[in-house]
């Protein structure tokens, strides 16, 4: 425990240490006066379209379809389900000396993944994943393959016009997870009174047409993700109420616009100032790139990120979800009881769900995916359907024609090095004897860690590239005084401050930051002694990974 405490003290940067301070009180008297001024207040930033956007993802490396145009990449590589079984053995689990919390894992899904990309499928082109091992437990479902549909695309007519997959959400920090990526969706979610959003019982997301509804259609995938959707929804309505009280002449639209800008910028600040530096390590984003000129100025979602590196959360999800309150007992609920079923955590309140996320450690980034996501069977239409999220992620990369791990490293600007300096031997053996290279997502999940980071150097570079390129895509105010007031308000805001205000729990409830877990995972032994290197005031995190 002493090791974990000292490591955390080293990892926390000044902005995170400040999170233990009492949050600024939010009342009509303390909200920025310039933001509360009566009348129209123009909003700057990426426009929102009337209907769902469909914009091609940008590529870092050239596509690598087997036929050059659109057939699955890597035809010589091992079967995706067989790879999943081979690479997810418990002995290959990495160890984080200072584990990230499940709050961090959920925020990665909420903001880093779902805020900027969602590639649609439409069932027009089934591409099932064969289950080849006759002893595979998924065969107990009665199915012989794992269902998967290929992604929607444009192009695909020839090697000069290869398939390009589409993004159906805005690729900006505009709060689309809360408000939606189209005016149509936004209208469904708004109450159209007092600038507020529709909200469900107990401060949860609303039920619309019999379904949980949020800005992003994936909000109900698991209760942890849904809890964050509900948190920022409540924050919007709290701000809307304060703005309405301070500006009686403001219209519903004027109140809504102000609150939306504030929430979107709050998400941006928490992600860029707290979570991203903790995850990638200290320093500017360009400093994590071997060639900062790569894709410079291309402010779009990157295929290699959204289809591979941005899916690291799938390896970090723990087998149980924890709920509880400060000073009280913690309750564990198995993950497989909670798919699209947030009621699995009842009677836990919204505050108890958020607190539990901060108290539970997420799993490390590695090739080991929890059984609930990899060896499960979901009932539907009177039968059982096998699921393996790791196998599906591997196959999705092939569907998108992603270049192999080494080719993407070259595109990023890394010099060529021997693979055994980057990846553990068990991955190299899994791909031995085939000419098509290592699937990008496998290399990113399994590569050795960079000092000070929870990722290897290739994964870290892809994260840095993606979020450097879209850092400026957020909302603001045209009025200079209002923008300055917004910036001043944001300077006092942290994730801890938001949680304190929402839950009413004391600042000490979250420790130094809600993104670091106070304890190692319950199902993982305490990590062995790990050496820490010094860099300024921050100790650099190292991970222990099997060779």
N, C-alpha and C positions, 0 to 999 in steps of 0.2 A: 504493500500500500504506500510505503514511503516513496518507492520508485515512481509510482503513478502520479503521486501528488507533485513531486519535483518536476516531472516531465510536463505536467499540465501547466505549472507555473512558468516553465520555460516557453511553452508553445503559445501561451496567450499574449497577444499584442496589446498595445495600449488601448486601442479602441474596444477590445473585448473586456479588458480589466475594468474599464469605465462602466461596463454593463451592470455592475453590482450597485451602482449609485441609484438613489431613488429616481423613478421616472418623472418627467415633467408633468405636472398636473394639466389635464386637458379640460378646460372650461371655456365658455363663451368669452370670458375676459382674457384668456391667455392664448387663444388661437391667433395666428398672425393677422393683425388688423388689415393689412393690405389684401389678404386673401378673403377677408370678410366684407370688403367694401361692396356696396350695393351696385347693381347693374351688371352688364355683360363683362365677362373677364375671359378674353380669348385664350384658347388652349393651343399650344404648339405640340408638335410631335407627329409620328406616323398616323395618317388618316385611317379610319376604320371603314371597311366597305359595307355595302348594304347587305350582301350575302357572304357566305363562307368563302374565304380566299382559297385559290388553288394555284400556288406558285411553285415552280420546280426548285428542288433543293440544288444547291451549288456543290460541285465536286472539287475536292483537293487534288486527288490523283485521277488519271483517266480511268474510265470504266473498264472492267475486265470480264465482260460476258464471254461465255465459251464460244459463241458464234460471232462475237463482236457487236451484236445488235441487241440481244435481249435474253438469250437462254442463260440458265443459272451459271454463275461463276464457279470455278473450281471443281469441274466434274471429276477430277482425279482424287479429290480429297476424301477422307473418311466420311461415312454417313453421320449426319448431325446428331442423331439420337445416340449412336454408338460413342461418338466423341463426348457427349454429355455424360454418359455413364462412366467413361474412362477418366475424365478430368475432374469429376465432382466427388471423388473419393475423399472421405474425411481426413485422411492423412495428408492431403494437399492443402489443408486450411492454413492460411497465413495467421499471424498474430500481431495485433496492434498494441504497442506498449501503452498508448493512451487512446482508447477506442472513441470513435465518434459516437454521438448519441443517436438513438432512433429518430429524434427530432431532426438531426442533420440529414439522415437518410430520406426522411419524408420531404424535407425542403428541397433536396436535390430533385426528387420526382416532381414536386409541385412547381418549382421555378425553373431549375436548370433544364429539365426535360419537357414538361408539359406546357410551359409558358411560350416556347419558341418553335415546337415542331410536333406535328401529328400527321403521319402519312396514311391516307385512307386505303382500304381495300373494298372491293364491291362484290366479291364472290364470283366474278366472271371467269377467273382463271385459277381453279384449285391446284395446289401444288403440295400434296400431303408428304409428310416425312415418314419414311418406312421405319418400322420397328424390326430390326434384323435379328436380334438375339432371341432364340426360342424360349429362353428362360427369363426374358424381360418381364418385370412385374406389371408393366402397363398393358400387357396382353390379357391380363385378367379382366379388363373392361370388355373384352369381346371384339375390340377393334384391332386392326393390324397396322394402323398408322396413326400419326398425329396430324390432325387437320390443320391446314394452313392455306390461305389464299394469297396469291401474288398481289403486290401493291399496284395501285393505279399509276399510270404513267403517261407521258407524252413521248413522241418519237418512237424509236424501236424499229425503224424501217430498214436500217442498214448499219454497217460499222461506222459510217459517216454521220449517222443520226441515231445513236444508241438510246435506249430507254432512259428517261429521266423521271424520277419519282417526284411526287407532289407534296406540298405542305399545306394543310388546310387550317392552320392557325396563324395568327400574326407572329412574326419572328422578332418582336420588340418587347421591351419591358413596359407594356401599356396596361398591365393588369388583366390580360385576357383570360387568365384562369378564373378570375372573379367575375368579369363583365362580359366575357364572350369575345369572339373574333369577328363578329358581324353585328350590324345594327339590328338585324332580325332577332338574334339571340339576346342581345342587350335588352330589347323591348320586352321579351318574355320574362326576363329576370327582374326588371324594375317594377316597383310598386306605383311609380308615377305620382307619388305624393311626398312632398317634403324632401325630394332628392334621394329617397331611401330605396334599398333593394328589398325584394321579397325575402322573407326569412322564415325558417321552420320552427317547430316546437323546441323549446329549450335552447334556442340560439343556434340550431343546426341549419344546414342548407334546406331550402324549401322543397316541398313535393309538388311538382307540376305535372299534370297528366299522369298521375300515379307513380312518377319516378323521381328520385332525388335529382335536383337540377342545380347546375353551377355553370360558370363560364366555360369550363372545359368538360367535355362529355365523359371523361375518365375519372371524375371526382369520386365516384363510388366504388372504385376498384378495391380499396381497402380502407378500414376505419382511420388509419393514421393520416392518409392523404385527405380524406374527407374532413378530418378535424382541422386541418390547415385551411381548407376552403372555407369552413365555417368561421374560423378565427378572423380572416381578412374580410369576410362578409360582415361580421359584427363590427369590425373596425370602421368599415365604410359607413354603416348606419349610425355609429356613435359620432363620427365626424359630421355626418349630414345633420344630425340633431343639433349639434353645437353651432354649426354654420347657420342653420335655420333660426336658432334662438338669437344669434347675434346680428342677423340680417333679415328682418321680417319682410322686407320688400323683394328679396331674392326669389326667383321662380324655382320651380322644381328642377328644371334643366340647369339653371345656374348653380344650385346647391349640389346637384349630382356631379356636374363637371368639376367643381372644386374638390369634392371628396374623392372622386376618381383619380384626379391628378395627385392628391396627397397619398393615397393608398399605393398607386403604382410607383411613386418615388420612394415610399417607405420600403417596398419590396426590393427595389433596385439597391437602396442603401444597405439593407441587411445583407443582401447577397454579395455585393462587391466589397463592402467594408469589413464584414465579419466572416461569412461562410467561405467564400472563395479563397481568401488568403490563408485561412486555416487548412483548407483541403489541399491546395496546390503548394503551399509554402510561401515564405515572405518574398517580397520584391515585386516589381512591375510585371504585368502580363507579358510584355515583349521580352523580358528577361528569361522567360521559360521557353522561348522559341529559338531554335538554332538559326533560322532565317526570318527575321521580322518582316521582310518584304513579301512573304508568301500571302496571297489573297488579301493584300493590304487594301483597305477601303471597300471590300466586298461585304456589305452588311446584310447577309442572308444566313439562313440555317444551312449548315454544312452537312452533307450526306454522311460523311465518315463520323461526324459527331453524333447526329441524331440516331443513326442506325447502329452505332458501335460504342464509342466512348461515352456517350451520354446515357447509356443503359447500365452503367456501373451499379446503380441502385438495386438491380436485380440480384447482384451477388451480396449485397449488404443487408437484405431483409432478414431479420431474425425469425425463428420458428414460432415465437410467441409475441403477443402484444401486452404491454404492461399498463395498468391504470392504477391510480391512487392519489392521495393528497399528502402534502408535507406533514411529517410526523406520524403518519398512519401506515397501515400495512399496504403492500403492493399486491395487486391481483394479476395473475397471468392467464391469458386466453390464447388458445392455439390459433395460429394463422389460418389454417384450413377451415376453421369454422366461420371465418370472417369475410370471405370473398363476396363482394357486393352485398354484404350483410352487416352494416354498422351496428345493428341492434345486438350483435354478439357481445358487445361490451356493456350492455345495459346491466345494472342501473347507473353506471359511471356517468358523471356529468361531463360537459364539455371541458371544464377546467381540469377534472381528474384525468381525462384522456390526454390533454396537453402535458400535464405534469408527468404522466407515465412515459411519454415520449422522451422527456429529458432525462429520465432516470434509467433508461434501458440502453444498453450498448448495442449499436448496430454491428453486423458482421464485417470483417475486413473485405477489401476488394481482392478477389482471387477467383479461381475457377470453380469454387465449391458453392453451389446454389442449394438452398434449403429444400428439403423434400417436399414441402407444401407447394413449392413452385415448380418442382422438377419431376416428381413421382406421384402425381395426383390424378384423380378421376372426377370429372365434374358431371353431375346429372343434368341432362337436358333432353327434351323431346322423348321422354320415356326410355332413355338409354344412358350409358356412361361414355364420356369422351375423355380420352387420356390427354393430359397436358404436360409439357416439359418446356418451360420458358427459356432455358438455356439452349436447348436444341432449336427452338423456334428462332431465337436471336441469331444463332449461327446461320440457319437457313435464310433468315431475312437478309443478312449481309450478302449472301449469294444471290438472292432475288434482286437486290439493288445493284448487283454487279460491282461490289466494292473490291478494290485492289487488295492484294494480300498485305500482311503486316510489314514486310520489308519494303515493299513498293511505297506504302504510305509513309514510312520513315524517310525514304528518299525524297518524296514530294515535300515533306516538311523541312528538308534541308539537313538531315542528320547524315554524318559520314557513315560509310559502310563498316560494320564491325561483325565479329563472329557472333552467331545467334546464341551460343552458350554463355555469352557475357550478358545477355539480355533476358533470357528465358530459362526456366528450370528444365532439367533433363526430361522430365516426364512429358512435357509438351512436345519437345523435339522428337521423342520416341513415338508419340502418337501420330505424327505427320511424316515419319520416316518413309522413304521409298516412293514418294509421289512428287510430281513436278510442279504442282500448282501453288505452292507456298502455304503459309499458315493463315487461317482465317483471321481477319483483323481483330474481331472481338475477342478471340481466344488469346491472341498476343497481348492485347491491352489489359485483359483481366489478369493474366498470369505473369506479366513482366516484373522483374525485380524493381523495388522501390527506388525512387530518387531521394536523396537526403532531404529531410524536411517536408516531405510530401507523403500523402496517402496513395499516390499513384506512381507508376513508372514514368520514365522521361517521355515516352511517346504519348501515353494517355494525358500526361500533364500538358504537353505541347498542344494537343488537340483541344483541351479545355481552354487553355490560354488563348488560342487562336479564335475559337468560337466567340468567347466572351469579350475579347478585345474588339472584335469586329462589330459587335452590336451594342457596345457599352453606351453609345450615344443615342440609341433608339429608345427614348422614353418620353414621357409627357412633361409639359411645362406650361408656364403662363407667358403670354406675350408681354404683359405689363412688367417692366423691370423691377418695380417696387414689390409687386406680388411674388415674383420669382425669388428675389432676395429674401423675402419673408419666409417663403417655403424652404429655402436652403437653411435659414436660421433654425426653423422648426425641426428640420431633419437632423441638424447637428446634435440635438439632444436625444435622438431616438435610436434605440437598439432593439434587438429581438427580446432581450430581457425586459426592457421597458414596456414593450408591447404586451408581453405575457403578464407582467405585473399588473398592468392596467386592466387587462381583460379578465384575469382570474381573481384578482384581489389578493393573491399570495404575496408574501414578502419577497423583496429582491434576493434574499439569501436562499430562496427555494431552488434557484437554478445554478447555484455555485458561481463560478467565474464566468461561465457562458453556457447557455442551454444546448450548445452544439457539441460539448464533450460530456461523455457519460461518467458518472461518479464511480461506477463499478464495472469490472469486465463482464462479458456475457455470462449468464448463468450456466450455459452449456459448454463453455470453453474454459480450460484450466487457466490459472494465472499465467501470464507470459513469463518466459525466462528473463534473466537479466539481459538488458540490452544497452549497448553503449550509446551515448548521446554526444553529438558534436556541438560545439558552440558556434553561433553566428550572431554577433551583436548580443542582444539581451534574450534572444529566442534560442531555445534548445531545439535541435533538429530531430524530428521523429524518424525512427528506423523501424522497419517491420521484419520479423523473422519469417522466412518462407522456406518450405522444403525445397531441396534441390531436385 
